[in-house]
């Protein structure tokens, strides 16, 4: 009788440990996703907010600044967000959300779509991302009256 009760308790403990491990993994993934989106949103918002003019181009937008400098925010074939600035010609910022594969531990892309749009007034930029079948939308607005 004691062995049966002990087996039941151990089975329950093993089940609970598995559930806690899964919950911890999900929490870590949610934190990573939130951090990634916040970083990307901060970067894009800063670029868009300072722009004097926003023009739609193939696969993204071009931003023109009062200084004459430009920046482009585009998507590529790998569904990455690519930011290039004319004042930093040697730097290209690439954003692609990845998570560790549970089997291999290697980081693998889980961002399956990315799109960048500007509204008809040329003031508001919308970035839409699909990450693990969830759709995220980031918006940024150009300041100023023009």
C-alpha positions as CSV (number, residue, x, y, z in Angstrom):
1,X,0.0,0.0,0.0
2,X,2.8,2.4,0.9
3,X,4.6,1.7,-2.4
4,X,1.4,2.5,-4.3
5,X,0.9,5.8,-2.5
6,X,4.6,6.6,-3.0
7,X,4.3,5.9,-6.7
8,X,1.3,8.2,-7.1
9,X,3.1,11.0,-5.2
10,X,6.2,10.6,-7.4
11,X,4.1,10.5,-10.6
12,X,2.3,13.7,-9.5
13,X,5.6,15.4,-8.7
14,X,7.1,14.4,-12.1
15,X,4.1,15.8,-13.9
16,X,4.2,19.0,-11.9
17,X,8.0,19.4,-12.6
18,X,7.3,19.0,-16.4
19,X,4.5,21.6,-16.2
20,X,6.7,24.0,-14.3
21,X,9.5,23.6,-16.8
22,X,7.2,24.3,-19.7
23,X,5.7,27.3,-17.9
24,X,9.2,28.7,-17.3
25,X,10.1,28.2,-21.0
26,X,6.9,30.0,-22.1
27,X,7.6,32.9,-19.7
28,X,11.1,33.3,-21.0
29,X,9.9,33.3,-24.6
30,X,7.3,35.9,-23.8
31,X,9.9,38.1,-22.1
32,X,12.3,37.7,-25.1
33,X,9.4,38.6,-27.5
34,X,8.5,41.7,-25.5
35,X,12.2,42.8,-25.3
36,X,12.6,42.3,-29.1
37,X,9.5,44.2,-29.9
38,X,10.4,47.1,-27.5
39,X,13.9,47.4,-29.0
40,X,12.6,47.4,-32.5
41,X,9.8,49.8,-31.7
42,X,12.2,52.2,-30.0
43,X,14.5,52.2,-33.0
44,X,11.8,52.7,-35.6
45,X,9.9,55.3,-33.6
46,X,13.1,57.4,-33.2
47,X,13.9,57.3,-36.9
48,X,10.3,58.1,-37.9
49,X,9.7,60.8,-35.3
50,X,12.8,62.8,-36.5
51,X,12.0,62.5,-40.2
52,X,10.9,65.5,-42.3
53,X,9.5,63.3,-45.0
54,X,8.5,59.6,-45.3
55,X,8.3,58.0,-48.8
56,X,7.1,54.5,-49.6
57,X,9.6,52.5,-51.5
58,X,9.8,48.8,-52.6
59,X,9.5,46.6,-49.5
60,X,9.6,49.6,-47.0
61,X,10.1,53.3,-46.5
62,X,12.7,56.0,-47.0
63,X,13.1,58.7,-44.4
64,X,14.5,62.2,-45.2
65,X,15.9,64.4,-42.4
66,X,16.4,68.1,-42.2
67,X,20.2,67.5,-42.3
68,X,19.8,65.9,-45.8
69,X,20.6,62.5,-44.4
70,X,18.4,59.6,-45.2
71,X,17.4,56.2,-43.7
72,X,15.6,53.2,-45.1
73,X,13.6,50.7,-43.3
74,X,12.8,47.7,-45.5
75,X,12.1,44.0,-45.3
76,X,14.2,41.4,-47.2
77,X,13.4,37.9,-48.5
78,X,14.2,36.3,-45.2
79,X,11.4,38.4,-43.5
80,X,14.0,40.5,-41.6
81,X,13.6,44.2,-40.9
82,X,16.7,46.0,-42.3
83,X,17.6,49.6,-41.3
84,X,20.2,51.5,-43.2
85,X,21.2,55.1,-42.5
86,X,23.2,57.4,-44.9
87,X,25.2,58.8,-42.0
88,X,26.4,55.3,-41.1
89,X,27.2,53.7,-44.5
90,X,29.1,50.8,-43.0
91,X,26.3,49.8,-40.6
92,X,23.3,47.8,-41.5
93,X,20.9,46.9,-38.6
94,X,19.0,43.7,-39.2
95,X,16.2,42.5,-37.0
96,X,15.0,38.9,-37.1
97,X,13.4,37.3,-34.1
98,X,14.9,33.9,-33.1
99,X,14.4,31.5,-30.3
100,X,16.4,28.5,-29.2
101,X,15.4,25.2,-30.7
102,X,14.4,22.9,-27.8
103,X,16.3,19.9,-29.3
104,X,19.5,21.6,-30.6
105,X,19.7,24.8,-28.5
106,X,20.5,26.7,-31.7
107,X,18.7,29.9,-32.4
108,X,16.2,29.6,-35.2
109,X,14.0,32.2,-36.8
110,X,10.4,32.3,-35.6
111,X,9.5,35.6,-37.3
112,X,7.7,34.4,-40.4
113,X,6.5,37.7,-41.9
114,X,7.3,41.4,-41.8
115,X,5.7,44.3,-43.6
116,X,6.2,48.1,-43.5
117,X,3.6,50.5,-44.6
118,X,3.1,54.3,-44.4
119,X,-0.3,56.0,-44.3
120,X,-1.7,58.2,-47.1
121,X,-0.6,61.4,-45.3
122,X,3.0,60.2,-45.0
123,X,3.0,60.6,-41.2
124,X,2.3,57.2,-39.6
125,X,4.4,54.1,-40.2
126,X,3.0,50.7,-39.4
127,X,5.3,47.6,-39.0
128,X,3.5,44.3,-38.9
129,X,5.3,41.1,-37.7
130,X,4.2,37.5,-37.5
131,X,6.1,35.7,-34.7
132,X,5.1,32.1,-33.9
133,X,1.7,32.7,-35.6
134,X,1.0,35.8,-33.5
135,X,0.6,39.1,-35.3
136,X,2.3,42.2,-33.7
137,X,1.8,45.7,-35.0
138,X,4.1,48.6,-34.2
139,X,3.3,52.1,-35.1
140,X,5.4,55.3,-35.2
141,X,4.3,58.8,-36.1
142,X,6.4,61.6,-37.6
143,X,6.3,64.8,-35.5
144,X,5.9,68.2,-37.1
145,X,3.3,69.8,-39.2
146,X,4.4,69.2,-42.7
